[in-house]
Amino acid sequence: MDSVQSDAVLTIADALALPAVRAGVPEVLAGEAQLGRPIRWVHSGEFPDMPAVLKGGELLLTHGMSLSTRDDRRCRYVADLARAGLAGLVIELGSGMRRVPTSVVAEARRHDLPLVILNRPIPWVEVTEAVHRAIVHRQALLLERGQKLHDRFAALVAAGAGVAEILRALADAVGNPVVLSHDGELVYSAAREEDHAALSAAWEATIRRLPHAPVAVGVPVAVTGDPNWGVVSVLSLERPLDPFDRVALERAVPLLALAFRRAHESETLAARDRGDFLDALVDADAPLDESQAYFRAAAIGFADRASWLLPAAVDLAPGGGRLDEQGWALVGRDVRGELASRKTSAVVGTLSRASRLGLVVGLADPEQRAAAADAIAESIRRAVRRVR
């Protein structure tokens, strides 16, 4: 992954290495440690108000004619360039300026702004053409890498991969942990070399915007028709972020949404099947006998012969909004998972006669019914909040 930065952007150091620039015999006077800054574009001109027209990330070519003869104004000009986000300042020595004043060099060093002089005159049009051509070429390579990654994700989905597998592939592609969150809550994660506890702590620091939080970049994920359902993010825990991270996220998002939709459809069908069994249990016209009920229950995960059963039907209180069948299926999934973590057998499904949830929970003692009902109700409340 070490080559990602150089592949993704053109830096000042890359620009200085171009033959068109080398012909000017470039010499770095300040900001040597910042030559890795990316260049967004090249701008040239001699306007005194140049800082006002910059958008950030430019490499500015000048003859120095816009620099005042007064040191205070020179320093203010360089400071304004730095505050405008200029990537680097290149001054071609000549009739406009024989040498760069020491005050300008000192001000550039104070702001850590790369300051480069060209000791020989060169055609600026050749410099701008060469730099812009290199920038466009790298952008094209970035898009090509993104398309290859999209094809890889599409192949995973076609082979039956789910959300977790796509996130792991994304984490491997960008060389950093990846998390999927909903309302700030971590839903899925691909930790790579970090353990999940460390990743969870880093994510919490990120959403709380703590000073030690890692840098992160995120892209919204649309799920169940909500374009802002969640966010998939890359955290800079193993290497610095670069432009390919956003490209990779944008290529992964449509496939993540597809994997979610497919998983939700699968969960909806499974919940409907379990709901059909619950409907059959209470069908007075064609009741199931005990053996039929046992075998159907065992087939859908209720393998234990519980001594006592707790049946329940769940709906939302009036005025609380409605959930469709898929929403109830996802609520049922979370409730089943929580009951399974408690080693409690249960059948949870969507009932066909109304848009609501039905469940039958196995108990070892009838005295557990009240406590179990309260715990299930709280589990359902949490699940409904997550689904909405």
Beta strands, then each sheet from edge to edge (+ up, - down):
strand 1: 26-30
strand 2: 41-44
strand 3: 58-62
strand 4: 88-92
strand 5: 115-118
strand 6: 178-182
strand 7: 185-190
strand 8: 216-223
strand 9: 226-235
strand 10: 308-314
strand 11: 346-351
strand 12: 356-363
sheet 1: 1+ 5- 4- 3- 2-
sheet 2: 7+ 6- 9+ 8-
sheet 3: 10+ 12- 11+
end
